[in-house]
Amino acid sequence: MVRSAMPVVTHTGKPFVWKRPPPSDLRQALRLTSGGHRYDVRLIGLINRSRFLVTHPVQDGKLVFVKEGEPIDVATFDGAVLYAFGSSVKKVLLGESALELHLPAPEERKREVVRRTRRAAVALPCSLRYGAHADQVRAGFVGDLSHQGAQVALEAALPADLAAVDLGFRLEVLGETLTVQTRASIRSSGPDPRPDVSAVLYGLQFTEMDRAQQVAVSHFVFERLLALHDDAFAAIR
């Protein structure tokens, strides 16, 4: 059973502040691969059913040389499913810093389910309670969220032998504030990959969440994904 409301305290007594990197562009991110090189670009939009535009690849602040007719592999990940297909460069639009690429027929596009549920990017204050008597408490932030689990950022690592925690956080759903409390198992851990951020990231899987809270979290995640235009690439699948 999930225990009573969790006080928010920190490991060191000082406020722990953690933020996700701000999105610089909400357009769908694509990975282009050509000649053994990989480039991250953004989807600009569809021209028609067989052509679409992406931003021109950039490396070290300079446009990468791309020639018309060059074969390119395109891939994108929407948080749950990986999509990939072979393409080619129809036009190089230097004046617009864009590439026009060929879009193959739907049956020529690959689809692989990588994760069962999509996760919404968030930065919600949370608290974790653990210990034999649940008397140890850490403050942190939920960094992404689905109805099945979450990634949580903490200031310092939890005990190495810890397998589960009680997680608490708040959501605003349909104009009302809801406190979510659930038991969660620890599935993964590692440092925040950003060199200027000191935090430990934990992947949690919810194991004891009542039905009403599951529905509320699912609704929150769905609304969040829509607000972030997370599925912008759907039009060309």
C-alpha positions, -999 to 999 in steps of 0.1 A, spaced: 0 0 0 12 35 -8 19 55 23 6 89 33 15 122 18 52 127 13 70 158 26 94 174 1 129 176 15 163 175 -1 193 153 5 216 181 15 191 206 30 197 230 1 171 234 -27 178 210 -56 170 226 -89 168 206 -121 155 216 -155 151 198 -188 170 214 -217 146 239 -233 133 229 -268 149 250 -294 125 238 -321 92 220 -317 92 206 -353 98 168 -355 134 158 -352 148 135 -379 180 116 -382 196 116 -417 223 90 -425 244 93 -456 279 80 -465 285 69 -429 277 103 -415 247 111 -393 229 145 -391 200 157 -370 176 179 -389 140 192 -384 109 184 -405 97 215 -423 66 200 -439 51 180 -468 51 192 -503 29 164 -516 26 126 -511 61 119 -525 82 149 -514 89 167 -481 112 194 -468 138 192 -440 163 218 -426 197 216 -442 223 195 -422 247 216 -403 281 206 -388 304 229 -368 281 258 -377 284 253 -414 261 238 -440 271 202 -449 277 196 -486 248 176 -501 243 169 -537 211 162 -556 203 125 -561 223 115 -530 208 85 -512 198 92 -476 183 71 -448 157 89 -427 146 79 -392 125 94 -365 114 83 -330 81 96 -315 87 83 -280 74 48 -286 78 38 -323 109 41 -345 101 49 -382 127 46 -409 129 46 -447 153 51 -476 152 84 -494 171 106 -518 177 143 -523 154 158 -549 166 194 -545 191 214 -525 176 248 -515 206 267 -503 186 300 -502 162 285 -478 188 262 -460 166 232 -468 166 199 -485 137 185 -506 136 147 -501 118 118 -517 91 102 -496 86 65 -505 53 46 -505 39 35 -471 48 -1 -477 85 9 -481 87 25 -447 98 5 -417 80 7 -383 94 -8 -351 78 -6 -316 107 3 -292 86 13 -262 51 2 -253 40 37 -242 49 72 -252 63 96 -225 57 133 -222 85 156 -213 78 174 -180 96 190 -150 74 183 -121 86 185 -84 83 152 -67 94 133 -36 106 98 -30 102 79 3 122 48 10 138 28 38 126 0 62 101 24 78 98 47 48 115 74 69 140 85 42 128 112 18 144 128 -12 131 157 -33 135 156 -71 118 162 -104 98 140 -127 116 145 -161 92 124 -183 60 106 -176 37 79 -189 8 61 -173 33 32 -166 63 49 -153 86 80 -151 121 93 -152 131 111 -120 161 134 -114 177 135 -80 205 155 -66 224 124 -54 222 86 -59 199 65 -38 213 35 -19 227 9 -43 206 -20 -30 173 -1 -32 148 -18 -55 116 3 -50 104 37 -37 72 55 -30 68 83 -54 46 114 -50 40 143 -73 12 167 -84 -6 172 -117 -32 196 -129 -59 177 -147 -90 193 -161 -84 224 -140 -80 205 -107 -48 197 -88 -43 160 -82 -17 144 -59 -4 111 -73 12 86 -50 24 52 -62 48 25 -54 75 22 -81 103 -2 -89 137 11 -100 144 -1 -135 175 19 -144 198 47 -131 226 69 -144 240 104 -143 224 132 -163 244 132 -196 247 170 -196 283 180 -184 270 211 -166 242 194 -147 249 174 -115 220 150 -111 212 113 -111 184 100 -134 162 70 -123 138 51 -145 108 40 -125 80 16 -133 47 21 -114 36 -10 -95 8 2 -72 -13 30 -87 -51 30 -83 -73 32 -114 -85 68 -109 -49 80 -108 -39 59 -138 -67 76 -158 -57 110 -146 -20 105 -155 -30 91 -189 -51 121 -196 -23 145 -185 2 127 -207 -21 128 -238 -28 165 -233 9 172 -229 19 154 -260 -7 173 -280 5 206 -266 41 199 -276 32 188 -311 50 156 -304 34 137 -332 40 162 -360 56 135 -382 24 115 -383 13 130 -416 41 113 -436 40 78 -420 
